[in-house]
């Protein structure tokens, strides 16, 4: 992840995935490597100090793969640390609305694709389905597909992001 700081500020102006860079004048960029222990502590803190729903909203916003999702999640969580579980009640607050909207897009696409995905038998016990999601929803779909197709030994799901 890349963090961009403004001059004299320690508040991030952008949080970008690795490999994405937006050159700006007077902005210092730093690359941050994920520390699994710290990530687990943040996960637990969001779950216990804000709410499980806030954790879900943040995760779904991340799955939206929107360029601004990182900084929007940062702003949403900062508000969540102050307000606790009441953060999700402030739907007119822009920081909350943006995260909820991204999460709704991901959830709606997951629901739509689950209703539309059709598998074809390629070989004995090997099924194939080609989908083109706009967001990273395959991880959310996998548990439901494995339950509904539980008697199949191997499931092959090809995700085509780009044609």
PLY file of the C-alpha trace (Angstrom):
ply
format ascii 1.0
element vertex 163
property float x
property float y
property float z
element edge 162
property int vertex1
property int vertex2
end_header
0.00 0.00 0.00
1.21 3.48 -0.78
0.43 6.41 1.50
0.66 10.01 0.31
1.19 12.73 2.93
0.79 16.44 2.29
3.50 18.92 3.27
3.93 19.07 7.04
0.96 16.72 7.61
0.90 13.23 9.04
-2.67 12.65 8.00
-2.77 10.61 4.79
-4.24 12.26 1.73
-4.33 9.03 -0.28
-4.09 5.30 0.41
-3.32 3.42 -2.79
-2.65 -0.24 -3.60
0.92 -1.17 -4.47
1.78 -0.49 -8.07
-0.60 2.47 -8.30
0.96 5.90 -8.16
-0.44 9.35 -8.71
2.43 11.83 -8.94
1.63 15.05 -7.11
3.60 18.15 -6.30
4.60 18.63 -2.64
3.38 15.19 -1.60
5.55 12.60 0.09
4.71 8.99 -0.77
5.62 6.01 1.40
5.15 2.32 0.72
3.82 0.33 3.66
4.23 -3.44 3.94
1.37 -5.26 5.65
2.21 -6.66 9.07
-0.13 -9.59 9.80
0.02 -9.10 13.59
-0.91 -5.42 13.35
-3.63 -6.22 10.82
-5.13 -8.76 13.23
-5.10 -6.18 16.04
-6.84 -3.59 13.86
-9.38 -6.22 12.76
-10.15 -7.10 16.39
-10.30 -3.43 17.40
-12.78 -2.56 14.65
-14.90 -5.58 15.59
-14.95 -4.85 19.32
-14.66 -1.05 19.60
-16.77 0.00 16.63
-18.99 -2.89 15.47
-19.01 -6.08 13.41
-21.11 -4.19 10.84
-18.42 -1.52 10.51
-15.88 -4.27 9.86
-18.12 -5.73 7.16
-18.73 -2.34 5.55
-14.99 -1.62 5.50
-14.18 -5.04 4.04
-16.81 -4.73 1.32
-15.53 -1.24 0.45
-12.06 -2.76 0.10
-13.44 -5.43 -2.23
-14.94 -2.72 -4.43
-11.37 -1.94 -5.59
-12.24 1.75 -5.96
-9.20 4.03 -6.17
-10.41 6.17 -3.25
-11.65 3.25 -1.09
-8.54 3.27 1.10
-8.75 6.89 2.17
-12.53 6.70 2.50
-12.18 3.67 4.81
-9.56 5.55 6.83
-11.92 8.51 7.28
-14.87 6.22 8.09
-12.89 4.32 10.71
-11.59 7.55 12.28
-15.19 8.61 12.75
-15.99 5.12 14.05
-13.29 5.32 16.72
-14.98 8.48 18.02
-18.62 7.37 17.80
-18.42 3.61 18.26
-21.29 1.52 16.94
-23.39 4.65 16.30
-21.24 5.47 13.26
-23.47 3.47 10.92
-26.54 5.45 11.98
-25.13 8.65 10.45
-26.20 7.92 6.89
-26.17 11.59 5.91
-22.50 11.87 6.92
-20.43 11.75 3.72
-17.73 9.49 5.25
-20.34 6.91 6.22
-22.40 7.22 3.05
-19.43 6.59 0.73
-18.41 3.38 2.52
-21.99 2.12 2.69
-22.49 2.87 -1.02
-19.35 0.94 -2.01
-20.44 -1.96 0.19
-23.90 -1.95 -1.37
-22.41 -2.14 -4.86
-20.28 -5.15 -3.89
-23.17 -6.87 -2.12
-25.55 -6.27 -5.04
-23.05 -7.62 -7.56
-22.45 -10.72 -5.43
-26.19 -11.35 -5.22
-26.67 -10.76 -8.96
-23.83 -13.08 -9.96
-24.94 -15.83 -7.58
-28.31 -15.78 -9.31
-26.82 -15.77 -12.80
-23.76 -18.04 -12.60
-24.26 -21.29 -14.51
-21.75 -24.10 -14.56
-20.98 -26.34 -17.50
-19.61 -29.84 -17.19
-16.14 -29.99 -18.79
-15.06 -33.44 -17.70
-16.19 -35.88 -15.10
-16.65 -33.90 -11.86
-15.10 -30.70 -13.29
-17.41 -27.76 -13.79
-16.66 -24.38 -15.30
-18.31 -20.98 -15.15
-17.01 -17.77 -16.71
-17.97 -14.55 -14.96
-16.82 -10.95 -15.31
-17.28 -9.19 -11.98
-16.79 -5.44 -11.67
-15.65 -5.90 -8.07
-13.69 -8.56 -6.23
-16.70 -10.70 -5.26
-15.45 -14.20 -6.04
-14.25 -14.66 -2.46
-17.75 -13.80 -1.21
-19.38 -16.19 -3.68
-17.12 -19.21 -3.07
-18.67 -20.45 0.21
-22.21 -20.42 -1.21
-21.13 -22.12 -4.42
-19.27 -24.83 -2.51
-22.39 -25.53 -0.41
-24.74 -25.72 -3.39
-22.26 -27.83 -5.36
-20.92 -29.78 -2.38
-21.05 -33.20 -4.02
-18.68 -32.13 -6.82
-15.06 -33.10 -6.26
-13.52 -30.14 -8.05
-14.97 -26.79 -8.97
-13.29 -24.57 -11.53
-14.37 -20.95 -11.60
-12.64 -18.80 -14.16
-12.78 -15.12 -13.41
-12.31 -12.89 -16.42
-11.54 -9.38 -15.23
-10.39 -8.13 -18.59
-11.19 -9.33 -22.09
0 1
1 2
2 3
3 4
4 5
5 6
6 7
7 8
8 9
9 10
10 11
11 12
12 13
13 14
14 15
15 16
16 17
17 18
18 19
19 20
20 21
21 22
22 23
23 24
24 25
25 26
26 27
27 28
28 29
29 30
30 31
31 32
32 33
33 34
34 35
35 36
36 37
37 38
38 39
39 40
40 41
41 42
42 43
43 44
44 45
45 46
46 47
47 48
48 49
49 50
50 51
51 52
52 53
53 54
54 55
55 56
56 57
57 58
58 59
59 60
60 61
61 62
62 63
63 64
64 65
65 66
66 67
67 68
68 69
69 70
70 71
71 72
72 73
73 74
74 75
75 76
76 77
77 78
78 79
79 80
80 81
81 82
82 83
83 84
84 85
85 86
86 87
87 88
88 89
89 90
90 91
91 92
92 93
93 94
94 95
95 96
96 97
97 98
98 99
99 100
100 101
101 102
102 103
103 104
104 105
105 106
106 107
107 108
108 109
109 110
110 111
111 112
112 113
113 114
114 115
115 116
116 117
117 118
118 119
119 120
120 121
121 122
122 123
123 124
124 125
125 126
126 127
127 128
128 129
129 130
130 131
131 132
132 133
133 134
134 135
135 136
136 137
137 138
138 139
139 140
140 141
141 142
142 143
143 144
144 145
145 146
146 147
147 148
148 149
149 150
150 151
151 152
152 153
153 154
154 155
155 156
156 157
157 158
158 159
159 160
160 161
161 162
